[in-house]
Amino acid sequence: MIEEKEIAPFIEGKNISLVASNLKFIDLYAKWDNDPAFRHVSRNFIPISPEAFKKFFEKKQPNPPNEIFLNIWHKKDQKLIGYIAFNHIQWANAIAGIGLVIGEKEYWGKDVGTEAVALFLDYGFNELSFFKITGSMFHVNVGSWRVAEKVGMTREIVLKKQAYVRGEYVDEYQYSMFKDEWQQKRKQFKFLLSNDEVKISE
Amino acid sequence: MEEKNKKIITPFLKGERVDLCPTNVENAERYALWINNPEGRLYARNPLPSSIEEIKKKYGPPGEGMPEEISFEIYHKKDKKPIGLTGFLHINWLNRNANLFINIGEVEYWGRGLAEEVAKLVIQYGFEELNFHKIFTSIFTPNERSLRVAKKIGFVYECTLKEEIFVNGKFVDREKFALFKYDWLNK
């Protein structure tokens, strides 16, 4: 059981906060990534142990990092429900990919993924100064591409029959968003605007 | 000067009189001369000696992740020899800025306008390949030669840090200059 005192928020949202990693969370990561309901659609076809996560987090990241990883903490329920990350960060191009896992299945379809991605896009564009942010998923991962569309990302390419999921080949979608598009889109997310007030009053 | 071994030169940025090539640890002894040279290091504010081993390590294969420094060897095409080092220091990939440095190590090549050519090549690389937003350079007063080059290229004075460094028996000011991508692209 993760207690609130072990939670170090880095980005505040409305229903969730994005919080720093803690080695105490590795059992949860393993639980989520091995869960058949999740791993089939994200193509994790090799079992992954908590030790593997431990190794990942203990490894010293280069500076600037190749990946930025935050956990999703549900504020009202006082519960860790997933994680979100920038991976394959290309600092010179100012382009990165987003990876999202809502590991606790009872939170699927409740817009927490959309909130997490909106917070993360805002972080990427307005703090890390990215130019473009991408996200890929297989078309069977309906929840994931719905989130991409809800935050206003565009389906840029479809890679035909790009992965073998549950005995059949499925397409991969790649979504993207540019910084200038986000500056318009972000106005629809009221909780981001309340963060702006915090920033200004500082 | 006779070039003993016919080495393959691998230009990375091509200029008129000079090419900028990857640094090469085989030339570490030459680098050591430039970096430790009393006159050169005065302007480069380099008060500590650099050993061959340190230089080999610094200009050897890079570590993991995005580099904090990118260096080139300045290769004089007509004379067929490396004459100095240049590149970026203190690269900040998040904010996309870096510090330009130029070290024409062979003193007889000073005053020929080579630094200007080198600076333009490195700056173009910084803005158009590395996607930098801002390039800094700082000059310790008095250093009229570097000051002239900086102004010619279009660097704009930003600030003076008073008595920032101890050079030749006294504290001198550091003048910071900057160049922005949009200004460079409009030039």
Interface residues (C-beta under 8 A of the other chain):
Chain A: Q61 P62 N63 P64 P65 N66 W91 A92 N93 A94 L128 S129
Chain B: G63 E64 G65 M66 E68 W93 L94 N95 R96 E129 L130 N131
